[in-house]
Amino acid sequence: MNIKKPVIENLEEEQRIWAEYKKTKSIELRNKIVSKYAPLAKYVAGRLSIGMPPSVDFGDLVNCGIVGLMDAVEKFEPDKNVKFKTYAITRIHGAIIDELRTLDWVPRSVRQKAREIEEAVRITEEKLGRAATDEEVAECMKISTADYQEAVYKVSCTSILSLNDLRSNKEGDDKVSLMDSLEAPSSMNPEVIVEKEEMKRIIAEAIKELPEKEKKVLVLYYYEELTLKEIGRVLAVTESRVSQLHTKAIIRLRARLTNARRGII
């Protein structure tokens, strides 16, 4: 699948439409905005559908993305320093991920293994104060390095972990994610604003400390918006290896957030 990111242009016209929509809440204008940005839903669904089993219908993912887009239109505040395209992509991504969770197509054994790996990474990196090697995590899990790498491979083959899925899991607020950090500050109470800013700070610092290849994968995937295949060409590795590096990076970041919530870092 050749995935090209849609280009949305004519900023002046867009600003005029947003100003009028926020003033009138016109359904006609809302539909115009949704229609203009609808290609983003197909774009995000395309990126997420790579490697999915045949039982996951691409059209259903696109429809979920449109629902996320409509939610973005309702909640977006044009006067804040966030581009709508950026905000919409995160909302679309979140809606599709939520749909994939309801399908529950990832085997329980794989989910369990992902949790075990994350916990081992958390314990090892807490102890060492740095990014752990495969050998060190494997030792913590009391398995061979080869078995550990095989476990990571199995998780990466069915993983839908992403930066937008790094949740704070604060008691009573288990829906706080990096995606939600794009919400307009005026819509949050001071405590939530502080928490979200702290989470972003921790994630930014943790990314800096990632092994170089894992860091490159995150930058190329989330900032340069390359596909896994394109990243493989850049790094001269296979697509499956890129998927493994991505999975390892996200697991490290999740482990780091867990330690942060416990006051360890």
C-alpha positions as CSV (number, residue, x, y, z in Angstrom):
1,M,0.0,0.0,0.0
2,N,1.4,3.4,-1.0
3,I,0.6,5.8,1.8
4,K,0.9,9.4,1.0
5,K,0.0,12.1,3.6
6,P,-2.7,14.4,2.3
7,V,-1.7,18.0,1.8
8,I,-4.2,20.6,3.1
9,E,-3.6,24.1,1.8
10,N,-5.2,27.6,1.6
11,L,-4.6,28.7,5.2
12,E,-6.4,32.0,4.9
13,E,-9.6,30.4,3.7
14,E,-9.4,27.7,6.4
15,Q,-9.0,30.4,9.1
16,R,-12.1,32.1,7.8
17,I,-14.1,28.9,7.9
18,W,-13.0,28.0,11.4
19,A,-13.9,31.4,12.7
20,E,-17.3,31.2,11.2
21,Y,-17.9,27.7,12.4
22,K,-16.9,28.4,16.0
23,K,-19.3,31.3,15.9
24,T,-22.3,29.6,14.3
25,K,-21.7,25.9,14.8
26,S,-23.1,25.5,11.3
27,I,-23.6,21.8,10.4
28,E,-22.9,22.7,6.8
29,L,-19.5,24.2,7.7
30,R,-18.7,21.3,10.0
31,N,-19.4,18.9,7.1
32,K,-17.2,21.0,4.9
33,I,-14.3,20.8,7.3
34,V,-14.8,17.0,7.8
35,S,-14.9,16.5,4.0
36,K,-11.7,18.5,3.5
37,Y,-9.8,16.5,6.1
38,A,-11.4,13.1,5.4
39,P,-8.2,11.9,3.5
40,L,-6.4,12.0,6.8
41,A,-8.6,9.2,8.1
42,K,-7.6,7.0,5.2
43,Y,-3.9,8.0,5.7
44,V,-3.9,7.1,9.4
45,A,-5.9,3.9,8.8
46,G,-3.4,2.9,6.1
47,R,-0.4,3.3,8.4
48,L,-2.1,1.3,11.2
49,S,-3.4,-1.4,9.0
50,I,0.0,-2.6,7.8
51,G,0.6,-6.1,9.2
52,M,-3.0,-6.5,10.4
53,P,-4.8,-9.8,9.9
54,P,-7.4,-10.1,7.1
55,S,-10.2,-10.1,9.8
56,V,-9.4,-6.4,10.4
57,D,-11.5,-4.5,7.7
58,F,-9.7,-1.4,6.3
59,G,-13.0,0.3,5.6
60,D,-14.1,-0.1,9.2
61,L,-10.8,1.5,10.4
62,V,-11.4,4.5,8.0
63,N,-14.9,4.9,9.4
64,C,-13.6,5.0,12.9
65,G,-11.1,7.5,11.8
66,I,-13.9,9.7,10.5
67,V,-15.6,9.6,13.9
68,G,-12.3,10.7,15.4
69,L,-12.1,13.5,12.9
70,M,-15.5,14.7,13.8
71,D,-14.6,14.7,17.4
72,A,-11.5,16.7,16.6
73,V,-13.6,19.3,14.8
74,E,-15.9,19.7,17.8
75,K,-13.0,20.1,20.3
76,F,-10.5,22.0,18.3
77,E,-9.8,25.6,19.3
78,P,-8.3,27.6,16.4
79,D,-6.8,30.3,18.6
80,K,-4.4,27.9,20.3
81,N,-1.0,27.3,18.9
82,V,-1.8,23.9,17.4
83,K,-2.4,23.1,13.8
84,F,-5.7,21.4,13.2
85,K,-4.1,18.8,10.9
86,T,-1.8,17.7,13.8
87,Y,-4.6,17.7,16.3
88,A,-6.9,15.8,13.9
89,I,-4.3,13.1,13.2
90,T,-3.9,12.3,16.9
91,R,-7.7,12.1,17.4
92,I,-8.2,9.9,14.3
93,H,-5.3,7.7,15.5
94,G,-6.9,7.4,19.0
95,A,-10.3,6.5,17.6
96,I,-8.9,3.7,15.4
97,I,-6.7,2.3,18.2
98,D,-9.8,2.2,20.4
99,E,-11.6,0.2,17.7
100,L,-8.8,-2.2,17.4
101,R,-8.9,-2.8,21.1
102,T,-12.6,-3.6,21.0
103,L,-11.8,-6.2,18.3
104,D,-9.3,-7.8,20.7
105,W,-7.4,-9.5,17.9
106,V,-4.2,-9.7,19.8
107,P,-3.8,-13.1,21.6
108,R,-3.9,-12.9,25.4
109,S,-0.6,-14.7,25.6
110,V,1.0,-11.9,23.5
111,R,-0.5,-9.2,25.7
112,Q,0.8,-11.0,28.8
113,K,4.2,-11.3,27.3
114,A,4.3,-7.6,26.5
115,R,3.4,-6.8,30.1
116,E,6.2,-9.1,31.3
117,I,8.7,-7.5,29.0
118,E,7.7,-4.0,30.1
119,E,8.0,-5.0,33.8
120,A,11.4,-6.5,33.2
121,V,12.6,-3.4,31.4
122,R,11.2,-1.2,34.2
123,I,13.0,-3.1,36.9
124,T,16.2,-3.4,35.0
125,E,16.4,0.3,34.0
126,E,15.4,1.4,37.5
127,K,18.3,-0.6,38.9
128,L,20.9,0.5,36.3
129,G,19.8,4.1,35.8
130,R,20.1,3.7,32.0
131,A,18.7,2.0,29.0
132,A,19.0,-1.8,29.5
133,T,20.5,-4.1,26.8
134,D,18.6,-7.2,25.5
135,E,20.9,-9.4,27.6
136,E,20.2,-7.5,30.8
137,V,16.4,-7.6,30.3
138,A,16.6,-11.3,29.4
139,E,18.6,-12.0,32.6
140,C,15.9,-10.2,34.6
141,M,13.2,-12.4,32.9
142,K,15.4,-15.5,33.6
143,I,15.4,-16.5,29.9
144,S,18.0,-16.6,27.2
145,T,18.8,-13.6,25.0
146,A,17.5,-15.5,22.0
147,D,14.2,-16.3,23.8
148,Y,13.9,-12.6,24.8
149,Q,14.4,-11.5,21.2
150,E,11.9,-14.0,20.0
151,A,9.4,-12.7,22.6
152,V,9.9,-9.1,21.4
153,Y,9.5,-10.3,17.8
154,K,6.1,-11.9,18.6
155,V,4.9,-8.8,20.4
156,S,6.0,-6.5,17.6
157,C,4.1,-8.6,15.0
158,T,0.8,-7.9,16.8
159,S,1.7,-4.6,18.5
160,I,-0.4,-1.5,18.2
161,L,1.6,0.3,20.9
162,S,2.3,3.9,20.0
163,L,3.4,7.3,21.5
164,N,-0.3,8.2,21.5
165,D,-1.0,5.2,23.8
166,L,1.4,6.3,26.6
167,R,-1.2,6.7,29.3
168,S,-0.7,8.2,32.7
169,N,-3.0,5.6,34.3
170,K,-3.6,8.0,37.2
171,E,-6.3,6.7,39.5
172,G,-9.6,7.9,38.3
173,D,-8.1,9.3,35.1
174,D,-7.0,6.4,33.0
175,K,-7.7,8.2,29.7
176,V,-4.8,10.7,29.9
177,S,-2.5,10.1,27.0
178,L,0.0,12.1,24.9
179,M,-2.8,12.7,22.4
180,D,-4.8,14.4,25.2
181,S,-1.9,16.7,25.8
182,L,-2.9,18.6,22.7
183,E,-6.2,19.6,24.3
184,A,-6.6,23.4,24.8
185,P,-5.3,24.3,28.3
186,S,-8.3,26.4,28.9
187,S,-10.5,23.3,28.9
188,M,-8.5,21.7,31.8
189,N,-8.1,22.4,35.5
190,P,-4.6,23.4,36.7
191,E,-3.9,20.0,38.2
192,V,-4.5,18.2,34.9
193,I,-2.4,20.8,33.0
194,V,0.5,20.3,35.3
195,E,0.2,16.5,35.0
196,K,0.2,16.6,31.2
197,E,3.1,18.9,31.0
198,E,5.1,16.7,33.4
199,M,4.2,13.6,31.4
200,K,5.5,15.3,28.2
201,R,8.7,16.3,29.9
202,I,9.3,12.8,31.1
203,I,8.6,11.3,27.7
204,A,10.9,13.9,26.0
205,E,13.8,13.1,28.4
206,A,13.2,9.3,28.1
207,I,13.4,9.6,24.3
208,K,16.7,11.3,24.5
209,E,18.1,8.4,26.6
210,L,16.9,5.7,24.1
211,P,19.4,3.6,22.2
212,E,20.3,5.4,19.0
213,K,18.4,3.1,16.6
214,E,15.2,3.1,18.7
215,K,15.4,6.9,18.9
216,K,15.8,7.2,15.1
217,V,12.8,4.9,14.5
218,L,10.6,7.1,16.6
219,V,11.8,10.3,14.9
220,L,11.3,8.9,11.4
221,Y,7.9,7.3,12.2
222,Y,6.3,10.1,14.3
223,Y,8.0,13.2,13.1
224,E,9.1,12.4,9.5
225,E,6.0,10.2,9.2
226,L,7.7,7.5,7.2
227,T,6.3,4.0,6.9
228,L,8.1,1.0,8.5
229,K,9.2,-0.1,5.1
230,E,10.7,3.4,4.3
231,I,12.4,3.5,7.7
232,G,13.9,0.1,6.9
233,R,15.5,1.5,3.8
234,V,16.9,4.5,5.7
235,L,18.4,2.3,8.5
236,A,19.3,-0.6,6.1
237,V,17.4,-3.1,8.1
238,T,14.3,-5.2,7.5
239,E,10.7,-4.0,8.1
240,S,10.3,-6.5,10.8
241,R,13.4,-5.2,12.5
242,V,12.0,-1.7,12.4
243,S,8.8,-3.0,14.0
244,Q,10.9,-4.6,16.8
245,L,12.8,-1.4,17.4
246,H,9.6,0.6,17.6
247,T,8.1,-1.9,20.0
248,K,11.2,-1.9,22.3
249,A,11.2,1.9,22.3
250,I,7.5,2.2,23.3
251,I,7.9,-0.4,26.0
252,R,10.9,1.5,27.4
253,L,8.9,4.7,27.5
254,R,5.9,3.0,29.1
255,A,8.2,1.5,31.8
256,R,9.8,5.0,32.3
257,L,6.3,6.5,32.9
258,T,5.5,3.7,35.4
259,N,8.6,4.5,37.4
260,A,7.8,8.2,37.2
261,R,4.3,7.6,38.6
262,R,5.9,5.7,41.5
263,G,8.2,8.6,42.2
264,I,11.3,6.6,41.2
265,I,12.5,9.2,38.6
